[in-house]
Amino acid sequence: MSDDFPAKIGSITYDNYLRIKEFFIFSYEVIVKMLSFYGQSHLNISVVIKQIYFTGYEAVVIISILAVALGCLIILQGNILFTAFGQSRWTYMLLVSVVIRELSSVLTALIVIARSGTSICTELGNMVINSEIDLLKSYGISPISYLVVSRAIGVVVAMFTLTIIFNFVAVFGGWFLTSLFYPIFLGDYINNFINEVMIVDILLSVIKSIVFGFIIALVASYHGLKVAKSTTEVPQRTIKAVVNSIMLIMFVNILITYIYSFIQ
């Protein structure tokens, strides 16, 4: 082992510390701007609407297909496995715990990362290269207020809406598709599902969707604005944004789930 190996490890650790510190400073500034967005004269409402349209409306089809498939698989497999043991209610417990509390927000976040996260990072990166960010600063316009906060609000609203749609389609679309193979009376299905689902389950799903939406917009915007002057940096930063978003969302998801289980 070379003598400079500990120095290299220390340098890498320090660089990572600086990056994390810079990201948290950026996050703090975005949060402050978002909390006072009503007073932001530079808030771009058109960007918010376009972001909601692109992130939310244009992703409804793929979200619905994924939700129907997941709901159908869980209901179908649950009825096949648990009915044989006389524990059919476990199917609805599984539907609530797996779909409502966990996978609806996580899978929706992955779709949003693939579509909107990459788009935001690429768009902002190209704006940096074309000196559009510098132009905004020269006019006294904050890039965070004008570009980042607008996109963050749009992504959060879209994530919230898409997660609600995912849950609804997974529960009722899954029942409809399952009924084609395994007859289930709708009235019994709704009663059994209502008996298992609680307000806290829906609330947990909503909280995750909002937090995940903010993380996606935040990470994508951060990496987009970190592009320097080379076009080759844009795809590199986009890949980093995707990887970092997924890792951060998985970590936060585990943390929220642990807190929920701890206080339950």
Secondary structure, 3 states (H helix, E strand, C coil): CCCCHHHHHHHHHHHHHHHHHHHHHHHHHHHHHHHCHHHCCCCCHHHHHHHHHHHCHHHHHHHHHHHHHHHHHHHHHHHHHHHHHCCCHHHHHHHHHHHHHHHHHHHHHHHHHHHHHHHHHHHHHHHHHCCHHHHHHHCCCCHHHHHHHHHHHHHHHHHHHHHHHHHHHHHHHHHHHHHCCCCCCHHHHHHHHHHHCCHHHHHHHHHHHHHHHHHHHHHHHHHHHCCCCCCCHHHHHHHHHHHHHHHHHHHHHHHHHHHHHHHC
